């Protein structure tokens, strides 16, 4: 097989031996799992003999990608594992779904319909017949399903144990019991969708496998990110162990940060398997690692950083100062809560910085309209129509343009290609006076095309289109009202190129620490501060204190070079991190 092989850590345990790999941040845990799997495949096993499950979808995809790059699986097995011999490679939810009877996946509309039919209550949106306090952020339907999902994940059979039980009691006049709700929801799912196909939700995928004792076929079981497993996930995996010749588990108990979902480091530490500590971190430099050890403050692993140095310092100032000093290509902003992120995100927006974030924060990866408008205006920037242009050849007279986007400082419409979404949104927000045809017809054309070439627009737009909507930041003034106009203008002034694939673009990330799992950056701006509720929890419960230290340990160890600790930035939080002095 092709592809570089790395040394096998814990070589006293051969690839066919059952083992658990304790992989602190940056120590190559997933790489070591890959090494053991590839050696088994080299030894005669087939991909169909291997079951690989993990917690996050992106990690499952990454494992398949690396197997493909090394030549062990085909393009089809990588891209569509559910149709091929790699069908048992995926998240635990995905694999459980593939070994249960065929069913349709529950959508938000199904939960909405169920709540209205069964309880005359809303699942989403504000207000419902059950509201004692209509100003509550979540209606009773959302709260009940959150509690139901938590109970299934934690193998509990009463809403009393759910973290949001008090909120349910405060808002609902007479909420159902867990058993009542569970039975009603099961009946609804059994009725099926509009095609008569039974429904299965994510909790149900796990519950059917756990209660039914179902298991995937295979000889080798690999479980990554075991520290993120909830009680029902751990129960499923442990129930599978005896059915496999080889069991390989990867995890890091000090990265168990989803305690609010039920994850517990003991699920990994209590496994009765030989343990191999991966004792060298290739990401976290020595100074950053030393600080992270102080943060975790209990049972830090004995590992050796591969790189000396690294910068750890306390800083103040606005978020943009980080970009000004360190650049934006490999920068990450981390905070404990979303409310802190809102302020960070607002500052970056005001400076025109394009960034990635999670849902609800307003990152450019979560606002498709904003990104499409930005890309469309970037692509038409400086474009000018040329008389007698041949859209097929990009030639006019003796001038040749070929594949060049710019000739003598002038971009031609013939060299502009808009993706369907970009064209659709540009037309939507452009006033009708800029179109030679009716706006409705141009919009229909844009929506029906897989892509829209600037040369195709020549006959559909007025000359003023090219005069006004090709001016970069100034062109925003000519669009119809859009709630992010200022953000769009600032970004167009700051950048001179489109960002068609924002997920892999060299832009900063703005994330909660929890959302940063599995990510890294050269420079991490970590905003110190925990809300009062968390402060009270860690004061009253030693387990919560240890759980909180794991969260901040994860935040610190995202830094590959510079860890910048922002202090005293929010008056509604209390300090948590130790001094860097």
VMD Tcl script that draws the C-alpha trace (Angstrom):
set ca {
  {0.00 0.00 0.00}
  {1.05 3.56 -0.62}
  {1.58 6.22 1.98}
  {4.12 6.98 4.66}
  {4.09 4.89 7.80}
  {4.95 6.25 11.23}
  {6.51 4.45 14.15}
  {4.03 2.51 16.24}
  {3.89 3.77 19.83}
  {3.47 1.11 22.45}
  {5.14 -1.42 20.18}
  {5.11 -3.96 23.01}
  {1.48 -4.36 21.98}
  {1.28 -5.61 18.37}
  {-1.41 -4.22 16.00}
  {-3.74 -7.17 16.66}
  {-3.63 -6.58 20.43}
  {-6.48 -4.80 22.22}
  {-5.24 -1.54 23.69}
  {-6.28 1.98 24.68}
  {-4.24 4.97 23.53}
  {-4.14 7.92 25.91}
  {-3.47 10.84 23.59}
  {-2.96 14.31 25.13}
  {-3.34 17.29 22.75}
  {-1.11 17.17 19.69}
  {0.39 13.74 20.42}
  {-0.99 12.11 17.26}
  {-3.68 9.92 18.78}
  {-5.69 9.57 15.59}
  {-2.50 8.98 13.60}
  {-1.59 6.12 15.92}
  {-5.06 4.63 15.53}
  {-4.55 4.87 11.77}
  {-1.16 3.15 12.02}
  {-2.66 0.20 13.87}
  {-5.53 -0.11 11.41}
  {-3.28 0.07 8.32}
  {-0.96 -2.57 9.72}
  {-3.95 -4.85 10.24}
  {-5.07 -4.19 6.67}
  {-1.54 -4.96 5.47}
  {-1.76 -8.20 7.45}
  {-4.80 -9.51 5.58}
  {-7.84 -7.79 7.04}
  {-10.27 -6.03 4.68}
  {-11.96 -2.65 5.28}
  {-15.23 -4.56 5.74}
  {-13.63 -6.30 8.76}
  {-13.09 -2.97 10.54}
  {-15.62 -0.95 12.54}
  {-14.47 2.61 13.23}
  {-16.65 4.90 15.35}
  {-15.99 8.33 16.75}
  {-17.86 11.25 18.32}
  {-17.59 13.91 15.64}
  {-18.55 13.66 11.97}
  {-15.47 15.58 10.79}
  {-13.17 13.12 12.56}
  {-14.82 10.16 10.85}
  {-14.42 11.88 7.49}
  {-10.78 12.67 8.24}
  {-9.99 9.04 9.12}
  {-11.53 7.86 5.85}
  {-9.67 10.55 3.91}
  {-6.33 9.44 5.30}
  {-7.08 5.79 4.53}
  {-7.92 6.82 0.97}
  {-4.75 8.89 0.59}
  {-2.69 5.88 1.66}
  {-4.40 3.68 -0.91}
  {-6.35 1.39 1.41}
  {-9.83 2.40 0.27}
  {-11.29 3.67 -3.00}
  {-12.73 7.09 -3.75}
  {-16.24 5.64 -3.47}
  {-15.46 4.02 -0.12}
  {-14.20 7.39 1.08}
  {-16.99 9.59 -0.29}
  {-19.96 7.26 0.29}
  {-19.06 4.83 3.06}
  {-22.70 3.91 3.70}
  {-22.88 2.28 0.24}
  {-19.59 0.40 0.45}
  {-17.36 -1.85 2.56}
  {-16.63 1.17 4.76}
  {-20.27 1.40 5.91}
  {-19.20 0.83 9.50}
  {-16.85 3.83 9.47}
  {-18.55 6.92 10.92}
  {-19.92 8.56 14.00}
  {-21.46 6.22 16.54}
  {-24.88 7.61 15.59}
  {-24.27 6.89 11.90}
  {-23.06 3.33 12.46}
  {-25.98 2.62 14.82}
  {-28.38 3.91 12.20}
  {-26.85 1.61 9.57}
  {-27.30 -1.53 11.67}
  {-30.94 -0.85 12.58}
  {-33.98 -1.41 10.31}
  {-34.35 1.16 7.54}
  {-36.02 4.38 8.65}
  {-36.19 8.07 7.78}
  {-34.29 10.54 9.94}
  {-36.42 12.86 12.08}
  {-36.39 16.49 10.94}
  {-37.32 19.64 12.83}
  {-40.71 19.66 11.09}
  {-41.56 16.28 12.62}
  {-40.86 17.49 16.15}
  {-42.90 20.61 15.43}
  {-45.82 18.54 14.13}
  {-45.67 16.13 17.08}
  {-45.81 18.91 19.68}
  {-48.81 20.54 18.01}
  {-50.73 17.27 17.58}
  {-49.96 15.72 20.94}
  {-49.78 18.74 23.22}
  {-51.08 21.75 21.23}
  {-47.73 23.38 21.97}
  {-44.96 24.88 19.91}
  {-41.59 23.22 19.35}
  {-39.77 26.33 18.19}
  {-40.50 30.03 18.06}
  {-41.72 32.12 20.96}
  {-44.89 31.46 22.83}
  {-47.26 28.52 23.15}
  {-50.46 27.52 24.90}
  {-48.35 26.22 27.74}
  {-46.44 29.39 28.39}
  {-46.64 30.93 31.80}
  {-43.89 33.30 30.73}
  {-44.05 33.98 26.97}
  {-40.81 35.94 27.11}
  {-38.85 32.75 27.80}
  {-36.31 32.12 25.04}
  {-37.29 28.48 24.45}
  {-40.89 27.25 24.16}
  {-41.95 24.15 26.03}
  {-41.56 21.87 22.99}
  {-37.88 22.66 22.61}
  {-37.31 22.25 26.35}
  {-39.09 18.89 26.51}
  {-37.13 17.48 23.59}
  {-33.87 18.77 25.09}
  {-34.75 16.98 28.32}
  {-35.80 13.83 26.45}
  {-32.56 13.70 24.46}
  {-30.52 14.22 27.63}
  {-32.37 11.45 29.46}
  {-31.81 8.97 26.62}
  {-28.10 9.89 26.35}
  {-27.68 9.48 30.12}
  {-29.92 6.41 30.48}
  {-32.26 8.24 32.82}
  {-36.01 7.70 32.94}
  {-37.23 10.86 34.61}
  {-37.20 14.49 33.53}
  {-36.33 15.34 37.14}
  {-32.71 14.50 36.39}
  {-32.51 16.68 33.26}
  {-30.46 19.89 33.63}
  {-33.39 22.02 32.38}
  {-36.01 20.41 34.64}
  {-36.50 23.61 36.67}
  {-37.05 25.65 33.50}
  {-39.66 23.13 32.33}
  {-41.48 23.32 35.68}
  {-41.34 27.12 35.63}
  {-42.79 27.38 32.14}
  {-45.15 24.43 31.76}
  {-48.39 24.12 33.66}
  {-48.41 20.32 33.75}
  {-45.58 18.71 31.77}
  {-45.78 15.01 30.91}
  {-43.53 12.47 32.57}
  {-40.58 11.08 30.68}
  {-42.40 7.79 30.20}
  {-45.54 9.48 28.84}
  {-43.54 11.67 26.49}
  {-41.33 8.79 25.33}
  {-44.30 6.54 24.54}
  {-46.17 9.27 22.66}
  {-43.07 10.14 20.64}
  {-42.47 6.45 19.81}
  {-46.04 6.11 18.54}
  {-45.62 9.20 16.37}
  {-42.35 7.93 14.87}
  {-43.92 4.53 14.15}
  {-46.66 6.21 12.07}
  {-43.89 7.30 9.68}
  {-43.34 10.19 7.32}
  {-45.41 11.21 4.31}
  {-44.06 8.16 2.45}
  {-45.07 5.82 5.26}
  {-41.48 5.18 6.27}
  {-40.94 4.94 10.05}
  {-38.95 7.72 11.66}
  {-35.82 7.53 13.79}
  {-34.22 10.40 15.71}
  {-30.60 10.61 16.86}
  {-31.45 9.47 20.37}
  {-33.46 6.60 18.91}
  {-30.47 5.40 16.87}
  {-28.59 4.81 20.10}
  {-31.51 3.56 22.13}
  {-32.48 0.83 19.64}
  {-28.94 -0.51 19.52}
  {-28.39 -0.34 23.28}
  {-31.69 -1.94 24.26}
  {-31.72 -4.42 21.37}
  {-28.14 -5.61 21.79}
  {-27.40 -4.95 18.12}
  {-23.81 -4.85 16.85}
  {-22.05 -4.32 13.51}
  {-20.26 -7.24 11.92}
  {-16.48 -7.22 11.92}
  {-13.32 -8.41 13.60}
  {-11.67 -5.11 14.57}
  {-13.37 -2.36 16.58}
  {-11.76 1.09 16.74}
  {-13.28 3.82 18.91}
  {-11.82 7.32 18.78}
  {-12.64 10.24 21.12}
  {-13.82 7.86 23.83}
  {-13.60 10.64 26.39}
  {-16.58 12.34 24.67}
  {-18.89 9.35 25.03}
  {-22.12 9.75 26.97}
  {-23.39 6.93 29.23}
  {-25.47 5.31 26.48}
  {-22.59 5.59 23.98}
  {-20.18 4.00 26.45}
  {-22.74 1.28 27.17}
  {-23.06 0.49 23.46}
  {-19.31 0.37 22.85}
  {-18.58 -1.77 25.90}
  {-21.38 -4.10 24.85}
  {-19.60 -4.56 21.53}
  {-16.14 -5.27 22.94}
  {-16.57 -9.02 23.49}
  {-17.69 -9.57 19.90}
  {-14.42 -8.38 18.32}
  {-10.99 -10.00 18.11}
  {-9.22 -6.65 18.46}
  {-10.45 -3.52 20.28}
  {-8.48 -0.29 19.91}
  {-9.67 2.76 21.84}
  {-8.33 6.30 21.62}
  {-9.06 9.09 24.05}
  {-7.79 11.70 26.47}
  {-9.60 11.87 29.82}
  {-8.38 15.43 30.35}
  {-10.26 16.53 27.22}
  {-13.62 15.27 28.52}
  {-15.36 18.66 28.40}
  {-18.93 17.66 27.58}
  {-19.90 16.86 31.16}
  {-23.17 18.76 30.66}
  {-24.08 16.08 28.09}
  {-23.02 13.26 30.42}
  {-19.44 12.65 29.23}
  {-17.10 11.52 31.99}
  {-13.34 10.80 31.91}
  {-13.95 7.61 33.91}
  {-15.49 6.00 30.83}
  {-11.97 5.96 29.39}
  {-9.86 5.51 32.52}
  {-11.94 2.57 33.79}
  {-11.64 0.56 30.58}
  {-9.95 -2.75 31.32}
  {-7.45 -2.51 28.46}
  {-3.65 -2.10 28.41}
  {-2.88 1.63 28.21}
  {-0.30 3.35 26.02}
  {0.46 6.98 26.86}
  {1.44 8.98 23.80}
  {4.07 11.05 25.55}
  {5.22 13.57 22.96}
  {3.14 16.51 21.72}
  {3.98 17.76 18.26}
  {1.69 20.80 18.46}
  {1.96 22.39 21.88}
  {5.32 24.13 22.54}
  {6.99 23.89 25.93}
  {5.91 27.25 27.39}
  {2.29 26.74 26.36}
  {2.36 23.19 27.72}
  {3.77 24.37 31.04}
  {0.92 26.87 31.37}
  {-1.68 24.24 30.39}
  {-0.32 21.95 33.15}
  {-0.92 24.72 35.68}
  {-4.45 25.17 34.36}
  {-5.43 21.52 34.61}
  {-3.96 21.40 38.16}
  {-4.76 17.72 38.68}
  {-3.03 14.65 37.30}
  {-1.43 16.23 34.22}
  {0.21 13.63 31.98}
  {3.97 13.35 31.74}
  {4.60 14.32 28.16}
  {7.45 16.04 26.32}
  {6.78 18.91 23.92}
  {8.52 18.43 20.59}
  {9.11 22.19 20.23}
  {10.73 24.48 22.76}
  {9.48 28.00 23.41}
  {6.10 29.35 22.52}
  {4.69 32.59 23.88}
  {2.26 32.92 26.78}
  {1.32 36.42 27.82}
  {-1.49 38.44 29.32}
  {-2.82 41.11 26.97}
  {-5.47 43.82 26.85}
  {-7.10 45.72 24.04}
  {-9.60 45.09 21.29}
  {-9.74 41.80 19.34}
  {-8.43 43.41 16.16}
  {-5.12 44.07 17.89}
  {-4.36 40.34 17.66}
  {-4.70 40.40 13.88}
  {-2.72 43.60 13.67}
  {0.18 41.95 15.55}
  {-0.02 38.30 14.48}
  {-2.04 38.24 11.24}
  {-5.30 36.45 10.61}
  {-4.25 33.36 8.65}
  {-3.90 31.06 11.67}
  {-5.64 32.85 14.52}
  {-8.34 31.62 16.87}
  {-10.44 33.56 19.38}
  {-11.80 31.46 22.23}
  {-14.17 32.30 25.06}
  {-16.15 30.35 27.63}
  {-19.59 31.60 26.64}
  {-21.38 32.76 23.51}
  {-22.19 36.13 25.10}
  {-18.45 36.87 25.20}
  {-18.13 35.85 21.56}
  {-20.82 38.31 20.48}
  {-18.61 41.22 21.55}
  {-15.51 39.76 19.90}
  {-17.45 39.12 16.68}
  {-18.91 42.65 16.64}
  {-15.47 44.20 16.88}
  {-14.16 42.11 13.99}
  {-17.23 42.92 11.87}
  {-16.70 46.64 12.44}
  {-13.14 46.23 11.16}
  {-14.27 44.29 8.09}
  {-12.61 41.04 9.18}
  {-14.01 37.86 7.63}
  {-14.09 35.04 10.19}
  {-15.54 31.59 10.84}
  {-17.73 30.89 13.82}
  {-20.46 28.65 15.14}
  {-24.18 29.09 14.62}
  {-25.62 32.14 16.32}
  {-22.42 34.21 16.42}
  {-22.62 35.58 12.89}
  {-19.51 34.13 11.31}
  {-19.23 34.36 7.54}
  {-19.56 30.58 7.33}
  {-23.01 30.78 8.95}
  {-24.41 33.66 6.86}
  {-24.69 32.38 3.31}
  {-26.44 35.49 2.04}
  {-23.68 37.75 3.32}
  {-20.93 35.54 1.92}
  {-22.64 35.17 -1.46}
  {-23.11 38.93 -1.78}
  {-19.49 39.54 -0.85}
  {-18.20 36.99 -3.37}
  {-20.47 38.28 -6.14}
  {-19.37 41.88 -5.65}
  {-15.73 40.81 -5.50}
  {-16.03 38.90 -8.75}
  {-17.64 41.77 -10.63}
  {-15.33 44.35 -9.06}
  {-13.83 46.62 -11.78}
  {-15.63 44.72 -14.52}
  {-16.46 46.81 -17.62}
  {-18.30 45.82 -20.79}
  {-16.28 45.92 -24.01}
  {-17.91 46.46 -27.39}
  {-18.06 43.45 -29.72}
  {-16.72 41.08 -27.09}
  {-16.93 37.40 -28.02}
  {-18.15 35.60 -24.89}
  {-16.77 32.28 -26.14}
  {-13.23 33.41 -26.83}
  {-12.93 36.44 -24.59}
  {-11.51 38.38 -27.55}
  {-12.31 41.77 -28.98}
  {-10.51 43.04 -32.04}
  {-6.80 42.33 -31.80}
  {-6.84 42.11 -28.02}
  {-6.62 38.68 -26.45}
  {-7.73 38.04 -22.93}
  {-7.59 34.24 -22.67}
  {-7.61 33.04 -19.09}
  {-6.41 36.34 -17.73}
  {-8.92 38.03 -15.46}
  {-7.43 41.49 -15.83}
  {-6.03 43.20 -18.93}
  {-4.59 46.68 -18.62}
  {-6.27 47.05 -15.26}
  {-9.75 46.35 -16.62}
  {-11.70 43.22 -15.68}
  {-14.09 42.05 -18.39}
  {-17.54 40.55 -17.78}
  {-16.52 37.63 -20.00}
  {-14.02 36.62 -17.33}
  {-16.55 36.76 -14.48}
  {-18.34 33.59 -13.34}
  {-20.83 33.72 -10.50}
  {-22.05 30.63 -8.70}
  {-25.81 30.19 -8.75}
  {-26.25 31.30 -5.11}
  {-24.05 34.36 -5.64}
  {-25.96 35.43 -8.75}
  {-29.33 34.76 -7.13}
  {-28.59 36.94 -4.10}
  {-26.95 39.71 -6.12}
  {-30.07 39.94 -8.28}
  {-32.31 39.83 -5.21}
  {-30.66 42.85 -3.57}
  {-30.08 44.86 -6.76}
  {-32.83 47.42 -7.58}
  {-34.93 46.70 -10.66}
  {-33.66 49.81 -12.47}
  {-30.32 48.12 -13.10}
  {-31.89 45.41 -15.28}
  {-32.67 45.70 -18.99}
  {-35.32 42.99 -18.52}
  {-37.78 42.63 -15.62}
  {-36.19 41.82 -12.30}
  {-38.43 38.75 -12.02}
  {-37.13 37.32 -15.29}
  {-33.47 37.98 -14.40}
  {-34.03 36.41 -11.00}
  {-35.62 33.33 -12.59}
  {-32.66 33.07 -14.95}
  {-30.18 33.28 -12.06}
  {-32.07 30.71 -10.02}
  {-32.27 28.27 -12.93}
  {-28.61 28.42 -13.94}
  {-25.85 26.35 -12.33}
  {-23.56 29.33 -12.88}
  {-23.92 32.79 -14.36}
  {-21.24 34.29 -16.60}
  {-20.77 38.01 -16.76}
  {-20.98 37.85 -20.54}
  {-24.48 36.37 -20.19}
  {-25.50 39.32 -18.06}
  {-24.48 41.87 -20.69}
  {-27.83 41.75 -22.45}
  {-29.80 41.54 -19.19}
  {-28.40 44.56 -17.33}
  {-28.15 48.27 -17.98}
  {-24.73 49.92 -18.39}
  {-25.29 51.49 -14.96}
  {-24.99 47.98 -13.45}
  {-21.32 47.87 -14.43}
  {-20.77 51.45 -13.32}
  {-22.36 51.16 -9.86}
  {-22.15 47.53 -8.76}
  {-18.50 46.95 -9.65}
  {-17.04 49.49 -7.22}
  {-16.14 47.22 -4.33}
  {-17.16 48.74 -1.00}
  {-18.87 51.70 -2.69}
  {-21.18 49.35 -4.59}
  {-22.98 48.43 -1.35}
  {-24.67 51.83 -1.33}
  {-26.48 50.87 -4.52}
  {-28.02 47.69 -3.11}
  {-31.42 47.45 -1.54}
  {-31.61 47.53 2.24}
  {-29.68 44.65 3.84}
  {-29.19 44.27 7.58}
  {-25.46 43.62 7.26}
  {-24.70 46.41 4.80}
  {-22.03 47.98 6.96}
  {-20.30 44.67 7.58}
  {-20.35 43.96 3.85}
  {-18.94 47.37 2.97}
  {-16.09 47.11 5.48}
  {-15.14 43.63 4.27}
  {-15.12 44.72 0.62}
  {-12.83 47.59 1.57}
  {-10.51 45.24 3.44}
  {-10.21 42.36 0.93}
  {-9.72 42.28 -2.83}
  {-10.59 38.64 -3.50}
  {-13.57 36.31 -2.99}
  {-13.74 33.55 -0.38}
  {-15.73 30.80 -2.10}
  {-14.78 28.08 0.43}
  {-14.90 29.77 3.80}
  {-14.38 26.50 5.72}
  {-10.77 26.27 4.52}
  {-10.04 29.97 4.01}
  {-7.11 31.62 5.86}
  {-9.36 33.58 8.22}
  {-9.70 33.64 12.03}
  {-12.00 31.34 14.00}
  {-14.28 32.77 16.71}
  {-15.46 29.91 18.91}
  {-16.44 28.83 22.37}
  {-13.83 26.56 23.92}
  {-16.25 23.64 23.58}
  {-16.59 24.26 19.85}
  {-12.79 24.34 19.39}
  {-12.31 20.60 20.06}
  {-10.16 19.06 17.34}
  {-8.94 22.46 16.05}
  {-5.68 24.36 16.41}
  {-4.10 27.67 15.41}
  {-0.68 29.28 15.57}
  {-2.09 32.10 17.70}
  {-4.92 31.61 20.20}
  {-6.54 34.61 21.88}
  {-8.11 33.10 25.00}
  {-10.57 35.32 26.87}
  {-10.42 34.66 30.58}
  {-13.67 34.79 32.50}
  {-16.49 32.53 33.68}
  {-20.08 33.54 34.43}
  {-21.40 33.61 37.98}
  {-23.38 30.37 37.63}
  {-20.24 28.44 36.67}
  {-18.34 30.10 39.51}
  {-20.94 28.90 42.01}
  {-20.90 25.37 40.58}
  {-17.15 24.95 40.85}
  {-17.16 26.42 44.36}
  {-19.78 23.97 45.62}
  {-18.84 20.78 43.73}
  {-15.26 19.41 43.36}
  {-16.35 17.41 40.29}
  {-17.51 20.59 38.57}
  {-14.21 22.24 39.46}
  {-12.26 19.44 37.77}
  {-14.61 19.56 34.78}
  {-14.07 23.31 34.41}
  {-10.30 22.92 34.53}
  {-10.55 20.43 31.65}
  {-12.42 23.01 29.56}
  {-9.69 25.62 29.97}
  {-6.96 23.01 29.45}
  {-8.49 22.29 26.04}
  {-8.58 26.01 25.26}
  {-4.90 26.51 26.11}
  {-3.72 23.51 24.12}
  {-5.22 24.75 20.85}
  {-2.18 27.09 20.56}
  {0.72 25.91 18.40}
  {2.85 29.04 18.96}
  {1.26 31.94 20.84}
  {-1.22 31.87 23.70}
  {-2.58 35.35 24.42}
  {-4.69 35.57 27.58}
  {-7.14 38.48 27.59}
  {-8.08 39.62 31.08}
  {-10.73 41.95 32.49}
  {-12.54 42.23 29.16}
  {-16.04 41.51 30.46}
  {-17.56 43.00 33.59}
  {-20.07 40.12 33.91}
  {-17.45 37.36 34.27}
  {-14.95 36.39 36.95}
  {-11.30 35.49 36.43}
  {-10.41 31.84 36.18}
  {-6.98 31.39 34.61}
  {-3.76 31.63 36.64}
  {-1.51 34.66 36.25}
  {1.05 34.53 33.47}
  {3.52 36.66 35.45}
}
mol new
graphics top color blue
foreach p $ca { graphics top sphere $p radius 0.5 }
foreach p [lrange $ca 0 end-1] q [lrange $ca 1 end] { graphics top cylinder $p $q radius 0.2 }
display resetview
